[in-house]
Amino acid sequence: MGDDKPIEALKSSNNTVIIGEAINLNQDLYAIIDASINFTPSLGIPIHGIIGYDVFKDFVVEINYSRNFIKLHNPLYYDSKLSRKWRTSNLTFYNNKPIIKASVTNRNQVVPVNLLIDTGGSDALWIFEDSSESLKIPTYTFDDFLGKGLSGNIYGKRSVFESFRLKDFQLNMVNVSFPDSSSIQKTKINKLRNGSLLGNVLHRFNWVFNYKSQWLAFKKNKFFNNPFEYNKSGITMQYAGVRLVKTRTRIPSDTIGSGSEATSPNSNTIYFTSSYKFKIVPELVISDVRLGSPADKAGLKTGDTVLSINHQNLNLLTLQKAIAQFYGVDGKRIKMTIEREGVIMKYQFELRDLLQKKSTN
């Protein structure tokens, strides 16, 4: 996905890949040679690549979001007996991509959908608008940056569906995004696919995928009832290298003696000296500002270096924790200190929920 040109890669065969105790002696790899395609700045942790069907097809794959682990089971020894809390469903594939059947409620109409399971996306649902006559964009939407694909940035519209349903599990007021046609023109070849099921829904369940037998199982976990949120500031941030930070501390001098201002012969004066420490820290910059958003109206711009958010020094925060500040409740005040062309500047704005309660009207 993306609004740019196709990417080039080198195919390499006969590689040895080891994941835990699983070893493949004949693994194909695709090495992307464009250095500008790098997900590390936007995720905040080193990302060296992506694994998918070619690895998972030989295992029963267990993904446990509530306990933060993934397990690859040998299908010959996997015990498929699951408790009554689990639901099972058929798993189909298109071009080696797993597709699951679900349904959404849009404009009071229940619509069946076929969704690609995409564990790498952070949104809830992506829907291709013209994949079904019933999947029209809701009345209340706004334009936003949706993410980054291998072929460039992805833009589109954000809105809310009244509900999303997997078997008898139903989630209400679910965030949904409609990618622009220019971002998905290479993806919409498959008319059987209506969109993607992404992390903000997936993490509310624990999953078992059996690729060989073409079934999956899922049960809800502790995240199931969490409300759906989105970035209300209009700011997208990413790492852009490192910066050198200078801090000053005052320490007692080695010399302690009677001072000239002593009030008695037994009085001492302690002399202090200044000490400076230099620390290399990640540099966080604003990579995109949504037009008309609270941040845009406040005056923040793409390229601004972020120094603090609500008086929290970003030297002590991860990218994820910094961005989490923008997922607050409607009306939450955000105070930011930024650096622009060497000048330190302060801004403030309030978060605004553009989708609150409007999807039911």
Secondary structure, DSSP 8 states (H G I E B T S, - for coil): --SS----EEEEEEEEEEETTEEEEEEEEEEE--TT--SHHHHSS-------HHHHTTSEEEEETTTTEEEEE-TTT------TT-EEEE-EEETTEEEEEEEEEETTEEEEEEEEE-TT--SSEEE-GGGSTT----SS-EEEEEEEETTEEEEEEEEEEEEEEETTEEEEEEEEEEE-HHHHTTTTT-TT--EEE-HHHHTTEEEEEETTTTEEEEEE-TTTT-------S-EEEEEEEEEEEEEEEEEEEEEEE--TT-SSTT--EEEEEEEEEEEEEEEEEEEEE-TTSHHHHHT--TT-EEEEETTEEGGGS-HHHHHHGGG--TT-EEEEEEEETTEEEEEEEE---SSTTGGG-
